[in-house]
Amino acid sequence: MIQTPVFLDTQRPADVPNLVVPRGVTPFHLAGRPVRGRLVRLGPLADVLLTRRDLPAPITHLGGEALALVAGLSAGLKFKGAFSLQIKGDGPVSTLVADCTDMGEMRLYIRADAETALATPKELLGEGYFAFTIDQGAHTDRHQGIVAITGDRMADMATHYFETSEQHACWMRLFCTHTDAGWQAGGIILERIATEGGASDLREDIEKDPWETACVLAETLSEGELFDPALSAETLLERLFGTLDVMVGQPRALSYGCRCSRAKLAGVLENFPVEDLDHMAEDGTIVMTCDFCNIDFRFARDEVGRHIQDEA
């Protein structure tokens, strides 16, 4: 059975955007060297996801970096499922959840104190945990890794995760800024991969450490370059890594992908006792709000709980 992408679901609320960025993630690798990476540019999708709620700019900035992070990392999924980032802390941002499916569908939820004057990611999050989860759907075990929040920036926290939980060399820069066109978010992620001997090992001897060289070159990426619509991903990657034989892969689309639906929420309501449903109703209507897209779903009280009445 072919799965319908969320952005093509005609049962979604009317005011949820149907937005697709065709070239949101561009994978690449350096020929003969143990380095692969992904360039992430959310384009107009960043502003749509980040403005579902009115939050202070530093918190929105944090959310943009989280979106860029999960977009880049989820591009490595080789199966149907979702890659999620969950952060819980004791700071003004108590909960942050960002995820992206294998089809590039993205969503974001932030629970925060909108009155905070704190600005840095570490100040906003405080002490707590940082977790990545890979969910392959029903009837499968989820893979989750959890570490303490460590580092001053989102990129530092993610790098610490890979160093301690996965023992995997990973380097990244994440960007989020507000422009005349709205919020923009993106970044670049590098991964060191194992070599299988032969030419790549010889090249490592000649270059001493191609991984370090790649990281130094990636560090030169500027915010202006990343968000310049006149620069294609291919041109930008060639500008960064042209001396290292960069090979660009097939771009991946990203889309607005909140997976809420009236049918799902109605199913949730059917599990509540009649007394609770009566308590939820106000003027004969029950309102349920999706935490991710911030859309209200309204149900007439007599629409739900019918199976309970039928069984009575």
C-alpha positions in Angstrom: 0.0 0.0 0.0 1.4 3.4 -1.0 1.5 5.9 1.8 -0.1 9.3 1.1 2.3 12.1 2.0 0.9 14.3 4.8 1.0 17.4 2.6 -1.4 15.7 0.1 -3.8 14.6 2.8 -7.2 16.2 2.0 -8.5 15.6 5.5 -6.2 18.1 7.2 -7.5 21.3 8.6 -7.9 24.0 5.9 -5.5 26.5 7.4 -2.6 24.0 7.6 -0.1 24.9 4.9 0.5 22.6 1.9 4.1 23.6 1.5 6.9 21.6 -0.1 10.6 22.6 -0.5 11.9 20.4 -3.4 15.6 20.7 -2.6 15.6 21.0 1.2 18.4 18.6 1.9 21.3 18.0 -0.5 23.5 15.0 0.4 27.1 14.8 -0.7 30.4 12.9 -0.1 34.1 13.5 -0.7 35.4 11.0 -3.3 37.9 8.6 -1.8 37.7 10.2 1.6 35.9 9.1 4.8 33.5 12.0 4.7 29.8 12.4 3.8 27.5 15.2 4.6 24.2 17.1 4.0 23.5 20.7 3.2 20.2 21.8 4.7 18.1 24.8 3.5 14.5 24.9 4.7 13.6 28.0 2.6 10.1 29.3 3.2 9.3 26.1 5.3 11.3 27.5 8.2 9.0 30.6 8.6 5.8 28.5 8.3 7.0 26.1 11.0 8.5 28.7 13.3 5.5 31.1 13.3 2.8 28.8 14.4 3.2 30.4 17.8 4.3 33.8 18.9 7.5 33.3 20.8 10.5 35.5 21.6 13.2 35.6 18.9 15.8 33.6 20.9 13.4 30.8 21.4 12.3 30.8 17.7 16.0 30.8 16.8 16.5 27.7 18.9 13.6 26.0 17.2 15.0 26.8 13.7 18.3 25.2 14.6 16.5 22.1 15.8 14.5 21.8 12.6 17.7 22.1 10.5 19.3 19.4 12.7 16.6 16.8 12.3 16.1 17.6 8.6 19.8 16.8 8.0 20.0 13.7 10.2 16.7 12.2 9.1 18.0 12.2 5.5 20.0 9.1 6.4 16.9 7.0 7.2 16.8 3.9 5.0 13.3 2.8 6.0 9.9 4.2 6.6 9.7 6.0 9.9 10.6 9.2 11.7 13.7 10.8 13.3 12.9 12.9 16.3 14.7 15.3 18.6 13.4 15.7 22.1 14.8 18.1 24.7 13.5 18.6 28.2 15.0 21.1 30.6 14.4 23.2 33.7 14.9 26.5 31.8 12.3 28.7 30.2 12.1 26.2 27.3 10.9 23.2 29.2 10.1 21.1 26.1 11.3 21.1 22.5 10.3 18.4 20.0 11.2 18.4 16.3 10.9 15.5 13.9 11.1 14.6 10.3 9.9 11.5 8.5 11.6 9.5 5.8 9.4 11.4 3.3 10.7 14.8 4.6 7.6 15.8 6.6 8.5 18.1 9.4 6.9 19.4 12.6 7.9 21.4 15.7 6.6 21.9 19.2 8.0 24.2 21.8 6.7 24.7 25.3 8.2 27.8 26.7 7.9 30.8 29.0 7.2 33.6 26.5 8.2 36.3 28.9 11.8 35.2 29.4 14.7 37.6 28.8 17.3 34.8 28.5 18.9 34.4 25.1 21.5 31.6 24.7 20.4 28.0 24.0 22.0 26.8 27.3 20.2 29.5 29.3 16.9 28.8 27.6 17.1 25.0 28.2 18.9 24.8 31.5 19.6 21.3 32.9 17.9 18.3 31.5 18.2 15.7 28.7 18.8 15.7 25.0 17.4 12.6 23.1 17.2 11.3 19.5 14.6 8.7 18.6 14.2 6.6 15.5 10.6 5.3 15.2 9.9 2.7 12.5 6.2 2.7 13.3 3.8 0.2 14.8 5.0 -3.3 15.7 8.7 -2.2 15.9 10.9 -1.2 18.8 12.0 2.4 18.9 15.7 3.2 19.1 16.4 6.0 21.5 19.6 7.6 22.8 19.6 10.0 25.7 22.3 12.2 27.1 22.5 15.2 29.5 22.2 18.7 27.9 25.8 19.6 27.4 27.2 22.6 25.4 26.3 26.2 24.8 24.7 25.7 21.3 22.4 23.3 19.7 25.2 22.0 17.5 27.4 21.4 20.6 24.6 19.4 22.2 24.1 17.2 19.2 27.9 16.7 18.8 28.1 15.7 22.4 25.3 13.2 21.8 27.1 11.5 19.0 30.4 11.5 20.8 29.0 9.8 24.0 26.0 7.8 22.9 27.0 6.7 19.4 30.8 7.0 19.4 30.4 8.5 16.0 32.4 11.5 14.7 30.0 14.2 13.6 30.6 17.9 12.9 27.9 20.5 12.2 27.0 24.2 11.9 23.4 25.2 12.3 21.9 28.6 11.3 18.7 30.4 11.9 18.0 34.1 11.3 15.1 36.4 10.6 15.3 38.2 7.2 13.0 40.4 5.1 11.5 37.2 3.7 10.8 35.8 7.2 12.7 33.2 9.2 15.4 31.1 7.5 17.0 28.0 8.9 19.6 25.5 7.6 23.0 24.2 8.2 25.7 21.7 7.2 26.4 18.3 8.8 29.5 16.2 8.2 29.9 12.5 9.3 33.1 10.6 9.4 32.6 7.1 7.9 34.7 4.0 8.2 37.1 3.3 5.3 37.5 -0.2 3.8 41.2 0.1 2.9 42.9 0.8 -0.4 42.9 4.1 -2.1 41.1 6.1 0.6 43.7 5.0 3.2 46.5 6.1 0.9 44.9 9.4 0.4 44.5 9.8 4.1 48.3 9.3 4.5 49.0 11.9 1.9 46.6 14.5 3.3 47.3 13.5 6.9 43.6 14.0 8.0 41.0 14.6 5.3 38.3 14.7 8.0 39.9 17.6 9.8 40.4 19.3 6.4 36.8 18.9 5.5 35.7 20.4 8.9 38.0 23.4 8.5 36.6 24.0 5.0 33.0 23.6 6.2 33.6 26.1 9.0 34.0 28.8 6.3 30.3 28.6 5.3 28.7 31.9 6.1 25.0 32.6 6.9 24.9 34.9 3.9 26.0 32.1 1.5 23.7 29.5 3.0 20.6 31.7 2.6 21.5 33.3 -0.7 18.7 32.2 -3.1 21.1 32.9 -6.1 23.5 30.2 -4.9 22.5 26.7 -5.8 23.4 23.9 -3.3 25.7 22.4 -6.0 27.5 25.7 -6.4 27.8 26.2 -2.7 29.2 22.7 -2.1 31.7 23.1 -5.0 32.8 26.4 -3.5 33.4 24.8 -0.1 34.9 21.4 -1.1 35.9 21.7 -4.7 39.5 20.9 -3.9 38.4 17.6 -2.3 36.4 16.1 -5.2 32.9 16.7 -3.8 30.2 14.5 -5.2 26.6 15.8 -4.9 23.7 13.4 -4.5 20.0 13.5 -5.2 18.3 16.4 -3.3 15.5 15.5 -0.9 12.3 17.4 -0.5 11.0 18.7 2.8 7.4 19.6 3.6 5.1 20.9 6.3 4.1 17.6 7.9 2.0 17.8 11.1 0.3 14.5 11.3 -2.8 15.6 13.2 -6.2 14.8 11.8 -9.8 15.1 13.0 -10.2 11.3 12.8 -7.2 10.7 15.1 -8.4 13.2 17.7 -11.9 11.8 17.5 -10.4 8.4 18.3 -8.7 9.8 21.3 -11.9 11.3 22.6 -13.7 7.9 22.2 -11.4 6.5 25.0 -12.7 9.0 27.6 -15.5 8.2 30.0 -18.8 10.0 29.5 -18.3 12.0 32.7 -14.9 13.4 31.4 -16.4 14.2 28.0 -19.2 16.1 29.7 -16.6 18.0 31.7 -14.6 18.9 28.6 -17.6 20.2 26.7 -18.3 24.0 26.9 -21.6 25.2 25.4 -21.9 21.7 23.8 -18.5 21.8 22.1 -15.3 20.0 22.9 -12.1 21.8 21.6 -8.9 19.9 21.1 -5.7 21.7 20.0 -2.8 20.1 18.2 0.4 20.9 20.0 2.4 20.9 16.8 0.4 23.0 14.3 -1.6 24.9 17.0 -4.9 24.2 15.2 -8.2 23.9 17.1 -10.4 20.9 16.3 -14.1 21.3 17.5 -16.4 18.4 18.2 -20.0 18.7 19.1 -20.5 16.8 22.4 -23.0 14.4 20.8 -20.5 13.5 18.1 -18.3 11.6 20.5 -18.7 8.9 23.1 -21.5 7.1 21.2 -19.9 3.7 21.5 -20.1 4.1 25.3 -23.7 4.9 25.1 -24.4 2.0 22.8 -22.7 -0.4 25.2 -24.6 0.9 28.2 
